[in-house]
Amino acid sequence: MTQTIAGLDFAPVLPPWLLGLAAAAALLALVPAAWRRARGTAWRALSFALVLLALANPRLVEETRETRPDIALMVVDHSDSTAIGTRRASIEAARREIEARAGRLPDLELRTVEVPEAGNQGTRLFAAIERALAEIPRARLAGVIALTDGQAHDIPAQPPFDAPFHALMPGRAGETDRRLRVIEAPGFGIVGREVEIRVAVDDLGVPNPAGAARLTIRRDGEQPRSASVPIGRDQRITVPIQRGGPTVVEIEADPRPGEVSPLNNRQVVTINGVRDRLRVLLVSGEPHAGERTWRRLLKADPNVDLVHFTILRPPEKDDLTPLNELALIAFPVRELFQVKLREFDLIVFDRFSNRGILPAVYLRNIADYVRGGGALLMSTGPEFSGPVSLALTPLGQVLPARPAGRQAIVAEAPFRPRVSALGHRHPVTEGLPGANTEQRPEAEWGRWYRWLRADPRGGSTVMEAPDGSPLLLLDRVGEGRVALLLSDHIWLWSRGHDGGGPQQELLRRIAHWLMRETELEEEDLTARIEAGRLTVTRRSLAEGPPPEIAVTAPDGTVTRAVPEVTGGGRAVLSLPADRPGVWQASDGRRTAFAASAAANPLEMADLRADPERLRPLLAGTGGAARYIGDGAAPNLPELRRVAPGRDVAGAGWIGLRRNGDHTVTGISAMPLLPPWLALMLVLGAAVAAWRREGR
């Protein structure tokens, strides 16, 4: 809009200081005449005044201005906490109404900026304001209106602008919220021990909160247990770690009546179970070239406590050597296989034969140890086929194979071990480097020269010999597991013979499978959440299409879908996981759990619509905080334009400053006392003064 403004201006002919001296001189000249009350004093004063006025050069100045409209900034908070209840609808309705009202105010331009969800950084309200202010001249800023719940996490110490700031919040004053805080939670726990989680329950918005709240604790979807905790105090919760891998613990506080939302009443903690030290008993039979392979493998792992015995002297061999000259110790049969048997996590028999060293009762103890959850690994040689074979003892009841019922049990010929069709789906042998594939029928690793023919009784044959007989069998017996290797030539791989092979990787996988490591479970269902997506992986040795998987969200919503087969016995299902809490996946037989913590812990720490965080900024700019209610009909205050220096908020209204910023497009000046007129007036006044004094 164009405006023309007229005003009086002075353009002195002399410098102001010299003009002031002339005025002082004129005044001194008039004082004696005024003191004597001489005639013509008034005309003299008029003459001096006209001279001084002519030297001041008064002008009538007219400016043509182009008025620029003020700019108001509206900030719309779209963080996660504004999605609670009807807040988002209230904010959107208020946004439309403010845009309509601002459009009816003259000389005002409204700009809108949205504040997106910022993840773990919280609500970056003022970061969005500063980005918008970079494009707005500060002289035109009329004010900032924020549609927010007040939960901002980047509030500056000083106002970043010189304009009123107003906060319009959904909801009503006096909201309350109960939250569950995890103060301390370990990331790892030792299998077989307990860990402690420190939590606290807070009631926000409640003066002098007291009483107790009931907590519900669930571990991996098991039956929940309850505990009563005092409000506002730390509470320690013990959780047993019973297996390796992730343990998902969900802790939930009962909702408080009238609270804003129970969304932050639940916390999820994931604790990875690790084994402290793996205690392994290695019993070697007659010495052979590969005996050191087992010892080196187990000793190389710092997490393994190895107890190794080699039977060099069977009982029937007696050369009458005095005991004080023997450098050997007696085999502690009773201590190992009766007293301390269950202290071992894994028992390894390497070419061990039954020569009467272990009575039947101790071998039965080992079988019971396996059924009760123990782990047994046997590497056999020719001794497995004879009358001293462990397969003919009570231990044979837990072995997955027996020597074949024919004479040529021990086969000696060069061959390359093969991964069976089932082994390509089993995690112990799936993807072994150099293994045979459909495109490459023969493996690329080194050859072995001996294997034993055996009749499988159960378990899974994951590697096989050239004639199709089993070479490596894995079996579950009761609560325990057994691995049987029907060859004593795996040590050739460790020596690099004929190109070597993945001996260390294979034995590591076997040992970890025996110890129930979750990543090597052949029949398993796992779930994990990364980058807002739930990935469910089903692993099975069974062929055919995978079954449908039912995914249950934290709010109870069930989604059913068929996973996609990816090979190696795996089928994968991926879904968005946009709700915090524990997600459950089931294929009808197994159930897996995954923890999705709140995407924005800062945002969920306090769910009340509360202006407390904004108080310093509101006070510094003179702005106000107003509640606009719930629903699609917000109770908005009136918008007013106010002059600089006036109050910018009052009962029922909020103000936007009127800056009056403009651009001067033209200036014209007209002298009010041109020289010719000034000369005539001065001479006229002087003549009048002379005539008056001459009478």
ZIWOTA-V88433 format. One record per backbone hydrogen bond with DSSP energy under -0.5 kcal/mol. CO is the residue of the C=O (numbers start at 0). NH is the residue of the N-H. Records with the same first field share a line. If there is no record, write none. Layout:
BEGIN
CO: NH / NH
END
This chain:
BEGIN
0: 66
2: 64
4: 62
6: 60
8: 58
14: 18
15: 19
16: 20
17: 21
18: 22
19: 23
20: 24
21: 25
22: 26
23: 27
24: 28
25: 29
26: 30
27: 31
28: 32
29: 33
30: 34
31: 35
32: 36 / 37
37: 40
39: 43
40: 44
41: 45
42: 46
43: 47
44: 48
45: 49
46: 50
47: 51
48: 52
49: 53
50: 54
51: 55
52: 56 / 57
54: 12 / 13
55: 10
56: 10
57: 671 / 672
58: 8 / 60
59: 669
60: 6
61: 667
62: 4 / 64
63: 664 / 665
64: 2 / 66
65: 662
69: 108
70: 141 / 142
71: 73 / 110
72: 74 / 144
73: 75 / 112
74: 76 / 146
75: 77 / 114
78: 81
79: 82
80: 83
83: 86
85: 89
86: 90
87: 91
88: 92
89: 93
90: 94
91: 95
92: 96
93: 97
94: 98
95: 99
96: 100
97: 101
98: 102
99: 103
100: 103
101: 104
104: 107
106: 69
108: 71 / 110
110: 73
112: 75
113: 115
114: 77
117: 120
118: 121
121: 123
122: 124 / 152
123: 127
124: 128
125: 129
126: 130
127: 131
128: 132
129: 133
131: 134
132: 135
136: 139
137: 140
139: 70 / 141
141: 656
142: 72
143: 145 / 165
144: 74 / 146
145: 147 / 167
146: 76
148: 609
149: 151
160: 162
163: 143
165: 145
166: 168 / 625
167: 147
168: 627
170: 628
171: 174
175: 259
176: 203
178: 180 / 201
180: 182 / 199
183: 197
186: 271
188: 273
189: 192
192: 240
194: 238
195: 185
196: 198 / 236
197: 182 / 183
198: 234
199: 180 / 201
200: 231
201: 178 / 203
202: 205
203: 176
204: 206
205: 208
210: 230
212: 214 / 228
213: 253
214: 226
215: 217 / 251
216: 224
217: 219 / 249
218: 221
224: 216
226: 214 / 228
228: 212
229: 200 / 232
232: 200
234: 198
236: 196
238: 194
239: 241
240: 191
244: 272
245: 247
246: 248 / 270
247: 219 / 249
248: 250 / 268
249: 217
250: 266
251: 215
255: 258
257: 175
261: 264
262: 265
263: 179
264: 252
266: 250
268: 248 / 270
270: 246 / 272
271: 188
272: 244
273: 190
276: 278
277: 279 / 304
278: 344 / 345
279: 281 / 306
280: 282 / 347
281: 283 / 308
282: 349
283: 310
287: 290
289: 292 / 293
290: 294
291: 295
292: 296
293: 297
294: 298
295: 299
297: 300
299: 301
300: 303
302: 277 / 304
303: 305
304: 279
305: 307
306: 281
308: 283
309: 311
313: 316
315: 317
321: 324
322: 325
329: 331
330: 332
331: 335
332: 336
333: 337 / 338
334: 339
339: 342
340: 343
345: 280
346: 376
347: 282 / 349
348: 350 / 378
349: 284
350: 285
352: 354
356: 358
358: 361 / 362
359: 363
360: 364
361: 365
362: 366
363: 367
364: 368
365: 369
366: 370
367: 371
368: 373
369: 372
370: 478
373: 480
374: 346
375: 482
376: 348
377: 379 / 484
378: 350
380: 383
381: 384
382: 385
385: 388
387: 353
388: 391
389: 392 / 395
392: 395
393: 396
394: 397
395: 398
399: 456 / 457
401: 454
403: 405
406: 408
408: 410 / 452
410: 412 / 450
414: 416 / 447
417: 419 / 463
419: 423
421: 424 / 425
425: 428 / 429
428: 431
431: 434
433: 443 / 444
439: 436
447: 414
448: 412
450: 410
452: 403
453: 455
454: 401
459: 461 / 473
461: 419
462: 470 / 471
463: 417
464: 467
468: 464
470: 485
471: 461 / 462
472: 483
473: 459
474: 476 / 481
475: 477
476: 479
479: 476
480: 375
481: 474
482: 377
483: 472 / 485
484: 379 / 486
485: 451
488: 491
489: 492 / 493
490: 494
491: 496
492: 495 / 500
495: 498
496: 499
499: 445
500: 502
501: 505
502: 506
503: 507
504: 508
505: 509
506: 510
507: 511
508: 512
509: 513
510: 514
511: 516
512: 515
516: 519
517: 520
521: 523
523: 538
525: 536
527: 534
529: 532
531: 576
532: 529 / 534
533: 535 / 574
534: 527 / 536
535: 537 / 572
536: 525
537: 570
538: 523
546: 562
548: 550 / 560
549: 551 / 585
550: 552 / 558
551: 583
552: 555
556: 552
558: 550
560: 548 / 562
563: 571
566: 569
568: 539
569: 565 / 566
570: 537
571: 563
572: 535
574: 533
575: 577
580: 582 / 595
582: 593
583: 551
584: 591
585: 549
589: 586
591: 584
593: 582 / 595
594: 596
595: 580
597: 600
599: 603
600: 604
601: 604
607: 609
610: 613 / 614
611: 614
613: 617
614: 618
615: 619
616: 620
617: 621 / 622
623: 166
625: 168
627: 634
628: 170
633: 635
637: 653
639: 655
641: 657
642: 645
647: 654
649: 651 / 652
651: 637
652: 649
653: 639
655: 641
656: 658
657: 643
660: 67
662: 65 / 664
665: 63
667: 61
669: 59
673: 677
674: 678
675: 679
676: 680
677: 681
678: 682
679: 683
680: 684
681: 685
682: 686
683: 687
684: 688
685: 689
686: 690
687: 691
688: 692
689: 693
690: 694
691: 694
END
